[in-house]
């Protein structure tokens, strides 16, 4: 066998092996979803953990891993009150993440987890630092051709969520620049709910500061946004109603 044929054989073998891994990934993903729908948390968790191990060899992208594996597994841990497992999942993601979108998503998840939990103030501070790192990770990959759009979108979402967390703590000084960052980004790069919350929250901060002129402009902009994005407002109201039922 000459060199060209040998190389071709290796390439072909790699393609076949990769396709087999992808087929196994898709099969496990279907099984995990079925188990989760049947409320079989133990089986679903095992399948999602297998998917995390298989994802890299199956050449699954960061967005798909996050949406189809990490997020549903995290939801299972939340529903089953498995806080330790949830923290371990997020920490594992940070430890194993690659630069770019993958790392930013992992850092944001762990950061928000620490900030939103009843941990010591030192842990909440670590959470804030992780979110800052996530923002830098998204900024770094925002110009890339492969992940640029997703990184810009996650950058806006992360800024908006962090701003909302500061807003709830009445820390308006740190919340304001984050909301301003969101509302100055192109609407297509921001989730509708994040944009709407940012507009209303920033307007509230301005009213507290008695900056009524800019607050009025934001009120008009928010009303126009609601008129063109009615589903976003409905989803926010739905989330609020669910939150009141669980409290």
N, C-alpha and C positions, 0 to 999 in steps of 0.2 A: 504494500500500500504506500503510495507516495505521500508527501507531506500535506498537500492540499486535501487529499481524500481523508487523511487522518484528522486534520482540523475540522473538515466538514462533518465527520462522524462525531467528534466531540460536541460541536455546535448542535447537531441534531439531537444527540442524547440529552443535552442540556435543555433544549426546547421541550422535548417529550417529558423529561422529569419535572420541569416547571409547570407544564400543563396538568400533569398528574397531581401535583401539589395544590394547584388552583382548584381542581375538581374536588379534591378532598376538603379544601377550605369551604367551598360552596355547600358541600353536603353537610359538614359540621354546622355551618351557619344556619341552615334550614332546620336541623335537629335542635339547635339551641333556641331558635325562635318558637318552635312547636312546644318545647318543654316549658318555656317561659309563659306562653299563652295558656298552658295547662296548669300553671302555678306550681310546677315541679321545679322548685328553686335549686335543689341539689343537682339534678341532672343538667339544668340549664347552666349553672355555674361551672360544672365540669366541662361542658362543651365550649363555653366561652374562654375558659382557661386554656383549653387545647388550641383554640383559634389564636390566642395571643402567642403561643409557642410556634404555631405554624405560619403566622402572617408573613414573616420576613422571607422564609424560603419560598412561599407562594407568591412573592413579589406583590403584595397588597399595599396600596398607597395609604399614606397617613390619614387622609380624609375618610376613607372607607373603614379603616381600622377603628377610628374614633367613633364614627356614626354607627357602625354595625356590630362592634365588639365592645369597646370600652364603655360607651354610654349605656347600652342595655345591661351590661354586667354591673355597672355602678348603680343603676336603678334597682337591680335585684338586691344589692347590698343595702340600699336605702330602705326598701320595702321590708326587708327582714331584720332591720335594725342592727346590721353587722358593721358597725363603725370601724372596728379594727381591720376588717377585711377591706373596707373601702379605702382606708388610709394606706394599707399595704399595696393595693392596686395602683393608686396614684403615685406612690413612692417608686414602685417598680417601673412604672411608665417613665418617670423622670430619669431613673438610673439607666434605662435601656434605650432612651430616645436618641434619635439622630438629630443633627442640626436642622434648623428650619421649622417648618410647620409642625412636624412631629414633636419637637422639643417645646415649642411654644404652647401647644395644646396641653402637654403633660404638666408644664410648669403652672399654667393657669388653673388647671383642675386641682392640683395639690394646694396651690396658693389660696384659692377660694374656699377649699375645704377647711383649711386652718383658720381662715378669717371667719367663717360661718359657724364654727363649732365652739362649744363651751370650754375652750382651752385657756391656758394661762396667757397673760398679755404677751409674754415672750414668744409663744407659738403664733399668736395673731400677727406679731411683728414679722416673724419669719414668713408668714403667709403673704404679707404685703410685699416683702422683698421678692418672693417667688413670682408674684404677679408683675412686678416691675421687670423681672428677667423675661417673663413671657412677652411683655410688650416689646422689649428689645429684640427678642427672637423673631417676632412677627415683623418688626421694622426691617430687620436684616434680610428677611426673605421676601419682602414685599415687592422687590424689583425683579425677582426671578421669573423666568418664562413659565416654568412648570407649576410653581406654587404661588405665584404673585397674587392672583385674584383671591385665593383662599386666605392667604396671609393678611391681606389688606382687610378682608371681611372680619377675620378673627381679631385683628388689631382694634377695629371699631367696637366689636362686641365686648372685648375685654375691658376697654376703656369705659364703656357704658356701664358694665356690671360693677366695676370697681368704683365708679362714681356713685352708683346707687348705694353701695355698701357704706361709703363715706357719708352720703346724704342721710341714710337712716340713723347714723350716729351723730347727726347734726354737725359734722365736720365739713362745713360748706367751703372752707378755704381750699381743701384738697379736692373736693367734689367738683367745684366749678370748672377748673381747667380741663378736667376729663370730659365733662359734658360738652364743653365748647369744642373739644377735639372731635367729638362724635358729630355734632351738628354741622361742622364745616367740611365733613367728608362727603363724597358723592353718595347720594341716597342708595344707589345700587350696591354699594360696598358695605351697607349697614343693614342689619335686620330691622324690619319695620317696627317691631315692638321696642327695640333698643333706641331707635331714633325718636319714637313718640315719647318714651319715658324720659329721655334726655332733654327734649324740648320742654316738657312740663316741669321737670325737676329744676332745670336752670331758670325757668320763669319764676318758680317758687323762691329760689335763692335771691333773685333780683328784687322780688317784692319785699322780702325780709330786709334787704338793703335799701329799700325805697327808691330803686332805680326803675320807676314806673314806665318811662318811655320805652326802654328796651324790653321790659316785661310785656308791654302791650304788643310789640312787634312779634315777640315769640308766641304770644297767645294767638295772633292771627296766623302765624306760620303753622302752629300746631293744629288749628282748626282746618286749615287747607289740607294739611297732611292727613288728618282723620277723614276728610271728605273723599280723598283719592285712595285711601287705604283703609276702608271700613273693616276689613277682616282683622287688621292688627289691633284695633280698638276692641273688637269682640273677643279676641284671644286674651288680651290683657284683663278684660272683665271676667272672663272665664277662669283665669288663673287666680284672680283675686277672690272669687267665690269659693274655689277649691281650698284656698289658703285659710279662709275663715272657717270652713267646715272642719279642717284638721286641727285647728287651734282650740 
